Amino acid sequence: MRTYMIGSGAMGSFYGGLLAKAGYDVTLIDPREDHIQIVRRDGLVVDGVRGRNVVQVPAVTTHEGLPPCDLAIVFTDTNNTPAAAREAKAVLKPDGFALTLQNGIGNVEALVAELGEERVTAGVTMNSGAFPEPGRATYTNAGMTSIGELDGRRSERIQTVARMLNEAGIETTVVDNPMSWIWSKFVHNCAANALAAITGLRGGEMYRTPEVSALQDRLLDEILAVVERKGIALVEPDPRKKIKAHARIRYNKPSMMQHIEQGRRTEIDSLNGAIVREARVLGMAVPYNEAVVAIVKGLEKSRMQLLHEPPRDYKKLEEEAEEEVKRERAG
């Protein structure tokens, strides 16, 4: 099964690298030219919980010129899902299909809008990874990957993907209700990722900081109320207990914390931002989630300015602001 990894940062690279190591026909696709050049020249380093491996795997910055594939695994961040959906449509064979293992909600819908429901499969991964430098992906935490057909069928194709991933050392199971799993992980990520990005604390540190742990509970109160009002059936009967137990023993760095540190746009709009949007439709108040979204947006902006823009001339900005006020008063 020819497979393209659309989005080959931390997660896409170690999934793709381990699949290639297991002997599968995999190509990494990612726009970061420095990363792709190193992979092509020196191989992809995959280290972490499965040991250190240097994997020779094809890698490109664009799908242009690639032969059609059977499977496109989408691992872009949610901001780029519409573009990834168009890319998947361009590279898939007529009977090919896509699998999304992304965080957040809305990714399945974006892929279905472009490809049609019959060509989309979905799931969640409780694995985590880091991208310490171009050409290297670190597998930081091993967990279960749960995948399935949107209509619940145990199709041959979804079982083939599960077998591939298991042979690559990525524990995978086929589930009948992938959307329930997606929403369950969505709740988990909403409760954990933004707080980690804001505080700079990892799961175990947040759990052991009473004020932050209490704030997480307030977020969860709102999140679970929205989920209940929408009638969403979660996989976990007690998600709060599961999230707290997971936080207690985990010290991996969530992707949102990594994005803030790197001065990149985060996935806040598809996590807590999505909770805020859903709550507004339902006429519900979610002030804690609104506050978290605002703070993450502020951190995004400040880190982008610090890391990727010229130093700001605050004296000049003050003068311009004063002139703006004068013009408004005069007008």
SEVEX-776403 format. One line per 3 residues: number of its first residue (from 0); for each residue x, y, z of C-alpha. Coordinates in steps of 0.001 Angstrom, whole numbers. Example, Ala and Ser with C-alpha at 12.3 -4.5 7.8 and 13.67 -1.06 7.14 Angstrom:
REM SEVEX-776403
0) 12300 -4500 7800  13670 -1060 7140
REM end
This chain:
REM SEVEX-776403
0) 0 0 0  1725 3164 -1189  1392 5712 1607
3) 2027 9457 1731  2407 11295 5026  824 14717 4468
6) 2449 16781 7196  5722 15303 8427  6640 17143 11582
9) 7066 15262 14842  4121 12890 14511  4103 12418 10750
12) 7847 11801 10721  8007 9144 13406  4888 7385 12083
15) 6259 7519 8551  9775 6632 9618  8712 3561 11583
18) 6451 2417 8739  9369 2766 6315  11644 888 8725
21) 9079 -1946 8745  9421 -2164 4960  6366 -200 3808
24) 6305 2140 800  6103 5542 2496  6897 9081 1351
27) 7063 12091 3664  5526 15347 2387  6272 18540 4288
30) 6890 22154 3189  9898 22673 5508  12743 22527 3043
33) 15505 22256 5662  13865 19187 7192  13250 17482 3863
36) 16771 18174 2572  18378 16592 5631  16102 13536 5414
39) 16957 13073 1765  20680 13523 2340  21257 11754 5661
42) 18088 9783 6388  15448 10445 9012  16514 10027 12640
45) 13699 8538 14737  14662 8241 18389  12864 7953 21706
48) 10832 5077 23098  11585 2719 20181  15325 3367 20302
51) 17399 5316 17809  16985 4516 14129  18225 6222 10989
54) 15653 5474 8315  16060 5983 4592  12673 7281 3475
57) 11669 9336 415  10829 12922 1349  9513 15849 -717
60) 8296 19391 -134  5438 19112 -2619  3225 16379 -4002
63) 3803 17594 -7544  5114 14764 -9731  4384 11960 -7289
66) 2588 8857 -8565  -892 8236 -7136  -1038 6571 -3727
69) -3399 4203 -1941  -3365 5936 1454  -2754 9506 2606
72) -2218 9885 6348  -2901 13485 7368  -777 14848 10212
75) -809 18583 9509  -2003 20938 12212  -5677 21775 11955
78) -5028 25223 10503  -3773 23479 7352  -6402 20743 7052
81) -8281 22311 4092  -5012 22506 2137  -4116 18952 3198
84) -7520 17759 1977  -6875 19283 -1442  -3432 17691 -1493
87) -4894 14302 -586  -7411 14621 -3417  -4566 15362 -5844
90) -2420 12360 -4865  -4915 9590 -4105  -5853 6893 -6580
93) -9567 6806 -7495  -10068 4073 -4888  -7532 5554 -2459
96) -8467 6982 932  -7263 9323 3645  -6762 8742 7358
99) -6729 11672 9786  -4999 11259 13147  -5016 14981 13927
102) -5981 16711 17138  -9165 18746 17442  -12538 18625 15745
105) -13415 19694 12217  -10661 17744 10448  -12902 14851 9424
108) -15487 17287 8113  -12887 19182 6057  -11612 15959 4473
111) -15125 14686 3777  -16023 17991 2087  -13132 17512 -342
114) -12989 13729 -773  -16440 12411 102  -17309 10338 3160
117) -16455 6992 1569  -12808 8055 1067  -12158 9217 4634
120) -11213 7198 7701  -10416 8644 11101  -8867 7989 14438
123) -6852 9274 17355  -3394 8618 18653  -2361 8660 22276
126) 1268 8685 21175  3261 11874 21365  6332 13184 19621
129) 8726 16089 19453  10602 17767 16624  13917 18790 18229
132) 15617 19704 14954  15216 19263 11187  15799 15683 10117
135) 14935 14230 13527  11704 13146 15203  11516 11930 18793
138) 8874 9394 19830  8283 10647 23364  5348 8565 24613
141) 3915 5266 23378  151 4864 23544  -2724 3364 21603
144) -3778 4459 18123  -7488 3876 17479  -8765 4011 13904
147) -12017 3210 12126  -14388 3710 9241  -16857 6571 9681
150) -19771 4161 9226  -18354 1641 11717  -17562 -1107 9200
153) -14596 -3430 9861  -13373 -2995 6306  -10391 -4761 4803
156) -8630 -1443 4200  -8861 -217 7797  -7666 -3584 9096
159) -4747 -3425 6657  -3732 -13 8029  -3959 -1326 11590
162) -1751 -4285 10678  812 -1957 9055  1019 261 12116
165) 1262 -2669 14511  4079 -4178 12459  5828 -800 12653
168) 5703 -950 16459  2836 1561 16809  128 -231 18778
171) -3155 163 16902  -6705 -1102 17234  -9760 -830 14966
174) -12812 793 16581  -16456 1014 15521  -16999 4620 16591
177) -13985 6769 15637  -15878 10039 16176  -16447 9136 19829
180) -12713 8579 20160  -11977 11874 18411  -14281 13779 20758
183) -12793 12001 23772  -9285 13049 22808  -10594 16517 21959
186) -11835 16867 25549  -8480 15655 26852  -6531 18104 24705
189) -8808 21025 25613  -8181 20298 29283  -4406 19941 28984
192) -2717 21518 25972  -3593 25192 26371  -2757 25201 30085
195) 621 23641 29340  1294 26262 26651  294 29117 28963
198) 2109 27983 32105  5093 26217 30581  4302 23274 32871
201) 3984 19678 31732  1217 17309 32811  2772 16049 36027
204) 3797 19579 37007  302 20938 36430  -1187 18083 38444
207) 1131 18940 41343  404 22680 41216  -2924 23053 43076
210) -3957 26348 41492  -3357 25066 37953  -5050 21742 38700
213) -8084 23651 40015  -8157 25798 36870  -8105 22626 34791
216) -11187 21455 36694  -13008 24688 35866  -12151 24239 32181
219) -13423 20670 32336  -16682 21748 33982  -17421 23916 30948
222) -16124 21442 28345  -18107 18502 29679  -21245 20624 29966
225) -20990 21500 26272  -20367 17855 25329  -23379 16748 27374
228) -25641 19418 25846  -24585 18293 22356  -25359 14678 23200
231) -21857 13450 22349  -21070 9943 23623  -17487 9839 24900
234) -15469 6645 25126  -14494 7219 28768  -17324 6980 31322
237) -15390 9356 33639  -13209 11577 31431  -12171 13854 34294
240) -10742 10921 36265  -8933 9654 33170  -7442 13064 32361
243) -6233 13629 35920  -4696 10148 36097  -2929 10703 32774
246) -1603 14114 33824  -266 12698 37078  2248 10402 35357
249) 3046 12211 32089  5795 14731 31475  5783 14918 27658
252) 5643 18312 25989  2247 18910 24264  2328 20175 20692
255) 744 23500 21662  3585 24191 24087  6064 23346 21325
258) 4286 25691 18902  4359 28571 21398  8057 28019 22075
261) 8756 28028 18328  6671 31130 17676  4213 29220 15505
264) 462 29453 15195  -1216 26994 17561  -4287 24800 17199
267) -6232 26724 19860  -9054 27538 17416  -9804 23826 16905
270) -9562 23031 20625  -10760 25453 23313  -11743 27901 20580
273) -14092 25253 19197  -15624 24836 22663  -16261 28595 22764
276) -17952 28504 19339  -20081 25481 20210  -21108 27090 23511
279) -22232 30278 21768  -24465 28271 19437  -25942 26518 22462
282) -26360 29748 24440  -23952 28616 27143  -21324 30612 29033
285) -17756 29253 29070  -15697 32102 30582  -12707 29971 31603
288) -12288 28607 28099  -12740 32098 26631  -9960 33376 28897
291) -7618 30535 27950  -8195 31175 24235  -7433 34895 24661
294) -4220 34200 26588  -2962 31664 24045  -3706 34134 21235
297) -1679 36754 23097  1210 34335 23599  1122 33397 19908
300) 1450 37037 18928  4205 37912 21402  6337 34865 20520
303) 5939 35436 16789  7029 39041 17255  9975 38047 19411
306) 11269 35211 17251  10291 36074 13686  9954 39854 13371
309) 12380 42797 13623  12614 44439 17075  9638 46722 17658
312) 10140 50461 18055  7707 51059 20918  8373 54809 21033
315) 7368 55084 17393  4317 52885 17988  3220 55178 20832
318) 3587 58240 18609  1535 56571 15879  -1144 55590 18409
321) -1342 59178 19701  -1728 60478 16151  -4469 57936 15536
324) -6377 59184 18583  -5943 62812 17480  -7351 62006 14039
327) -10333 60248 15554  -11065 63216 17828  -10674 65683 14970
330) -12941 63679 12706
REM end
